[in-house]
């Protein structure tokens, strides 16, 4: 079978692998490509970092400048308030020196019958609350004398575009407010002012230092919306609390007039107190932070709509933990710069304290806007890399096509003898030796295979004999439950058809008994599974003892057993079932400690309808239901219908 001009398998392989000289070329190409990719990535990263560093320096200048501007605006509001505070304090400490400013001022009653000062030019308005205990003359005397405070109240509002209104609330329930408002708009029927934070936060209980402070956000009763106030308590010469003087700054005005709108790189800025409460923020940023959402009005215009009330705008308690966790450092650890990542966007963050008050101003700069030019360069580099990869891909595709054709030819020559061998060995009985080959190793393989086929034929005859014997043994073992030595469920299924057909043909009755050990799980849990197996074996032996040879006793599964009774009607089956139940109830199993163990069973009995049923499955299902009826009605009983 081997030709004279034979070749070794190795020699033949080497003849077709001379192309492997190309491997170093391919490896070097990929090596230089890898160096190019790495260097390009390094240059891109360095370029990005340089841009960020240069821009960061520029941003710091802008941040510090804008922070200073915000501080100056806040300081201006506080200075205006200080002017009012001094004059109001003088008013309360020297009340005897203040007489009526204008005797011609007219007064009226509002819808609640309370006294108020009517409008007179660009004046403030004064009125009494429902809870005041002062008499009419006392109220008039206060309203007339406090007209002297109109000018500082007016100046505070006119000098600061952020300030919406200025006011004085007297502890005796009288208010002076600028600019003039309709007193029917303000809820002057209040029982007290203790529920309004712009009033009670100034009192000594909440402000033991007695210094001016910024109130928490509240919904303004004068109709200005969500507002914060700069407030201060007034004490007389006897250090008795007399009033609160304040300036109202609506959140919308605070955002519009104090926060800058010309931040570089489309940056955003917002204002908070030292506890994370947002005081001023743009609609844009509010929407991004999920504080508001844009909704269409009837005209189809997009308008901001609150998701959270401004009083709930606390970054540290934000419903989204991503926001809350990232801002913790700025408030708890006084960090001044960092990064903020949210909704797939990354921002530079700069935080600054506002001098003199416990507020912070935050600046956010979108990294993608800062790196826009750098990203364009990266996109161009990525395109170049893509073109290079495409060119390499085309080259490799053509090269692989060439290799495929060469390999195919080589494979055909190499595999032909093996294919022929496979065809000849499809049927060993008809096996003939394949044709000769010029591959030495395959020739030796074919010769050895001839010897092996002869040996297989001899061994096969011996094996067939042994298989027949083993099959008989396995068939017997597969039909018996290994623990109880009873028929198993599979064997009953095979036997039931024969039993049914015999009963139907000969016209005799067939009944089934389904039984189950009561509380068997408790037996296993209490005495262990080994003892449970003993109980199963004892019960199996008793069932064989109390049934006929013609009856089929089967372990159905777990602690369930089934008995098929030939030539037995329902009444006869009941008698057998009851006999089994009594025997089991009186059975004694000795435990290791010489104690006696008893157990009971529940049984369901059903008769097979050989005329209408096609097998005994229906009777088994019925017996199973009756078994569970016995279980549910107290156990240790036989149920049949």
NORLINLIN-V876025 format. One line per field, one symbol per residue. phi: phi as a letter, one per 40 degrees, with the letter a starting at -180 (. if undefined). A space follows every 10 residues. Layout:
# NORLINLIN-V876025
phi = ???
This chain:
# NORLINLIN-V876025
phi = .bccccbcdc cccccbbccd ccddcccccc cccccccccc cccccccccc cccccccccc cccccccccc dccccccccc ccccdccccc dccbcccbbd caccccbabc ccgccaccca gcbcbbabcc ccbccdcccc cccccccccd cccccccccb ccccababbc ccgbbbbbcc bccccccccc cabccbccbc cccccbbccg ccaccccacc ccgcgcabbc bacbbccbgc cbabbabcbc dccdcccccc bbcdffcbba bbccbgccba accdcccccg cbbcbccccg ccbcbccbcd cbcbccbcdc cdcdcccddc bcbfcbaibb bafgbbbcbb bbcccgbcbb bbbbbccccc cdcccccccc cccccccccc cccccccccc cccccccccc cccccdcccc ccccccbccb cbccccbcbd ccdccccccd ccccccdccc cccccccccc cccccccccb ccccgccccc ccdccccccc ccccccgbcb bbbbbaccfc ccccccbgcc cdcccccccc ccccccbccc cbbbccigbc bbbbbcfbcc ccccdccccc dcdccccbbc cccgccbbab bbbbbabccc cbccacdccc ccccccdccc ccbhgfabba b
